């Protein structure tokens, strides 16, 4: 199942807004972004300073001291969606942009960006929450569970024919904020893999020992692969950083190879057999992860 994903953050100070813009325009270190792909990002407004000015220009002079000055939207879809990199991607972002305009009015959207320097592209928008009476009123848009559910449903309906669906309505799963989303993505690779090879049995052949070592190492790192996978399950049941699990699998192969290389004296047929066993065990884990 491929999901349409919509996240929001409430920015109450210009400092909050400036910090978000620094991340959005990559003027600060962004661990989850590939700097070689950053030039592919697209911004409707050239500079973060221009967005801040646009926000200030829309803010009413009289407002509460704790008022939300800006709503930050993050819009994306499941990484497995087949539309990425195709015409459907352009259509998805076009409809997302129009959905924001219809909801808030073009005059209240200070700027929008599309990021393509991360594993799954997404759109970020900065919106001043001005209601129909011309007042700063975030609650009118994001206030209460009912409004949030309606918003999620309405957005999902907008892109449903692109092969995307809404997350389960009424689910008790915790809503992931933009801040939490970025924190988890940035730290999703903060895990290590340690594997201990079993001791050889008396009179055990090198080929058999190689098979046992391969299976043992794979078995020991399997919980880590699953743990990496579980990190990703909070994002509308989509693995928003699928590469974490893939990187774990790559690490597995690197960890197993030294054991195989260390088994000197095997002929080509025996080495091929050991490699075959390793691959079969790896596929079993991959299949199990997909089922989970």
C-alpha positions in Angstrom: 0.0 0.0 0.0 1.3 3.4 -1.0 0.4 6.4 1.2 -0.1 10.1 0.7 1.8 11.7 3.6 1.0 15.1 5.1 2.8 16.6 8.1 2.5 20.1 9.8 4.6 22.1 12.2 3.5 25.3 14.1 6.2 28.0 14.0 5.5 30.7 16.7 8.6 32.9 16.4 10.7 34.4 13.6 13.6 32.4 15.2 11.6 29.2 14.6 10.9 30.2 11.1 14.6 31.1 10.4 15.8 27.7 11.8 13.4 25.9 9.5 14.4 27.9 6.5 18.1 27.3 7.2 17.3 23.6 6.9 15.0 24.0 3.9 17.6 26.0 1.9 20.5 23.8 3.1 22.4 26.7 4.7 23.2 24.5 7.7 24.4 20.9 7.8 21.7 18.5 6.7 22.8 14.9 7.4 20.0 13.2 5.5 20.6 15.3 2.3 23.0 14.4 -0.5 24.9 17.7 -1.4 25.6 16.4 -4.9 21.8 16.4 -5.5 20.9 19.6 -3.7 21.1 21.6 -7.0 18.1 19.6 -8.1 15.9 21.1 -5.4 13.4 23.7 -6.5 12.3 26.8 -4.6 9.5 29.1 -5.5 11.3 31.9 -3.7 15.0 32.5 -4.3 16.2 33.1 -0.7 15.1 32.3 2.8 15.3 36.1 3.6 12.6 36.7 1.0 10.3 34.1 2.6 10.8 35.7 6.0 9.9 39.1 4.6 6.8 37.7 2.8 5.6 36.2 6.1 6.2 39.5 8.0 4.3 41.3 5.3 1.2 39.1 5.9 1.2 39.2 9.7 -1.4 41.5 11.2 -0.1 44.2 13.5 -2.4 43.1 16.4 -1.9 39.4 17.4 -1.5 37.3 20.5 2.1 37.0 21.8 1.9 33.2 21.5 0.2 33.1 18.1 1.4 30.7 15.4 3.0 32.9 12.8 3.4 30.2 10.2 2.4 26.7 9.4 5.1 24.5 7.9 3.8 21.8 5.6 5.7 18.7 4.6 4.1 16.7 1.8 5.4 13.4 0.3 4.4 9.8 -0.4 5.7 6.3 0.4 9.2 5.6 -1.0 7.9 2.5 -2.7 5.4 4.5 -4.8 6.1 3.8 -8.5 5.4 7.4 -9.5 8.8 8.8 -8.3 10.9 10.0 -11.1 8.1 9.8 -13.6 5.3 12.1 -14.8 3.2 11.2 -11.8 5.8 12.9 -9.5 5.4 16.2 -11.2 1.6 15.8 -11.1 1.7 14.9 -7.4 3.6 18.1 -6.5 1.4 20.2 -8.8 -1.7 19.0 -7.1 -0.2 19.3 -3.7 0.7 22.9 -4.4 -2.8 23.7 -5.7 -4.3 22.0 -2.7 -2.4 24.4 -0.4 -3.5 27.4 -2.6 -7.1 26.3 -2.4 -7.0 25.8 1.3 -5.1 29.0 2.3 -5.1 31.3 -0.7 -2.1 32.0 -2.8 -1.5 35.3 -1.0 -0.9 33.5 2.3 1.7 31.1 0.9 5.1 32.6 1.5 7.0 30.0 -0.4 7.2 26.4 -1.4 10.2 24.1 -2.0 10.6 20.6 -3.5 13.6 18.6 -2.1 15.1 15.9 -4.4 18.4 15.6 -2.5 17.0 13.0 -0.1 15.9 9.4 -0.6 12.2 10.3 -1.0 11.3 13.7 -2.5 9.0 16.0 -0.7 7.4 19.4 -0.8 7.8 22.0 2.0 5.5 25.0 2.2 5.4 28.0 4.5 1.9 29.3 5.1 0.6 32.3 7.1 -2.6 31.0 8.7 -5.0 33.9 7.9 -8.6 33.0 8.2 -11.6 34.2 6.2 -12.0 37.2 8.5 -8.4 38.3 7.9 -7.2 37.2 11.3 -4.2 35.1 12.3 -5.9 31.9 13.2 -4.0 28.6 13.1 -6.7 26.9 15.1 -9.1 27.4 12.3 -7.0 25.2 10.1 -5.3 22.7 12.5 -7.4 22.9 15.6 -8.7 19.6 16.9 -8.5 16.0 15.9 -11.6 16.3 13.7 -10.1 19.1 11.5 -6.8 17.2 11.2 -8.6 14.0 10.1 -10.6 15.9 7.6 -7.5 17.6 6.3 -5.7 14.3 5.8 -8.7 12.7 4.1 -9.2 15.7 1.8 -5.6 15.8 0.7 -5.5 12.0 0.1 -8.6 12.3 -2.1 -6.8 14.9 -4.2 -4.1 12.4 -5.2 -5.9 9.1 -4.9 -6.0 8.4 -8.7 -2.2 8.6 -8.7 -2.1 5.3 -6.8 -1.9 6.8 -3.3 -4.2 6.3 -0.3 -4.8 7.8 3.1 -3.4 6.3 6.3 -5.9 4.3 8.3 -8.6 6.7 9.6 -9.1 6.6 13.3 -5.8 4.8 13.9 -4.3 5.1 17.3 -0.8 5.4 15.8 1.0 8.6 17.1 1.2 11.4 14.5 4.8 12.1 13.6 5.6 15.8 13.6 8.0 17.3 11.1 10.6 17.8 13.9 10.3 14.1 14.9 10.4 13.1 11.2 13.7 14.8 10.6 15.2 13.7 13.9 14.4 10.0 13.1 15.7 10.3 9.5 18.9 12.0 10.6 19.6 9.3 13.3 18.2 6.3 11.7 21.7 5.0 10.8 23.0 5.4 14.4 23.3 1.7 15.0 26.2 -0.8 15.0 26.5 -4.5 14.0 28.6 -6.9 16.0 28.8 -10.5 15.1 30.7 -13.3 16.8 31.8 -16.4 14.8 31.1 -19.8 16.3 33.9 -22.1 17.2 34.7 -25.0 14.8 33.9 -28.5 15.9 36.4 -31.2 16.0 37.0 -32.7 12.5 34.7 -30.2 10.9 35.5 -29.5 7.3 36.4 -25.9 6.3 33.5 -25.8 3.9 31.1 -26.8 6.5 32.6 -24.3 9.0 32.3 -21.6 6.4 28.6 -22.3 6.0 28.1 -22.3 9.7 29.9 -19.0 10.1 27.9 -17.4 7.3 24.6 -18.6 8.8 25.6 -17.5 12.4 26.6 -14.0 11.3 23.4 -13.5 9.4 21.3 -14.7 12.3 23.1 -12.4 14.7 22.6 -9.2 12.6 19.0 -10.1 11.7 17.6 -8.3 14.8 19.6 -5.2 13.8 18.0 -5.3 10.3 14.6 -5.7 11.9 15.4 -2.9 14.4 16.4 -0.6 11.5 13.1 -1.5 9.8 11.1 -0.7 12.9 12.4 2.8 13.0 10.6 3.4 9.8 7.1 2.2 10.7 5.9 5.4 12.2 5.5 7.2 8.9 2.0 6.1 7.7 3.2 2.5 7.7 5.7 3.4 5.0 9.4 2.8 5.3 10.4 6.4 4.6 14.1 5.5 4.8 14.2 2.2 3.1 17.9 2.6 2.5 18.5 2.0 6.3 17.5 -1.7 5.9 19.4 -1.9 2.6 22.5 -0.4 4.2 22.2 -3.0 6.9 22.1 -5.8 4.3 25.2 -4.3 2.6 27.0 -4.2 5.9 26.0 -7.9 6.4 27.8 -8.9 3.2 30.9 -6.9 4.1 30.9 -8.6 7.5 30.5 -12.1 6.1 33.1 -11.8 3.3 36.2 -11.6 5.6 35.2 -14.9 7.2 35.0 -16.5 3.8 38.3 -15.0 2.6 39.9 -16.2 5.8 39.1 -19.9 5.0 42.1 -20.7 3.0 42.5 -23.9 1.1 39.0 -24.2 -0.3 38.6 -25.0 -4.0 36.4 -23.0 -6.3 33.5 -25.4 -6.0 33.6 -25.2 -2.1 33.8 -21.4 -2.1 30.8 -21.3 -4.5 28.9 -23.6 -2.2 29.6 -21.3 0.8 28.6 -18.2 -1.1 25.4 -20.0 -2.2 24.5 -20.8 1.4 25.1 -17.2 2.5 22.9 -15.8 -0.3 20.1 -18.3 0.5 20.1 -17.3 4.2 20.2 -13.6 3.2 17.2 -14.0 0.9 15.2 -15.6 3.7 15.8 -12.6 5.9 14.9 -10.2 3.1 11.6 -12.1 2.4 10.7 -12.1 6.1 11.4 -8.4 6.4 9.1 -7.7 3.4 6.3 -9.7 5.1 6.7 -7.7 8.3 
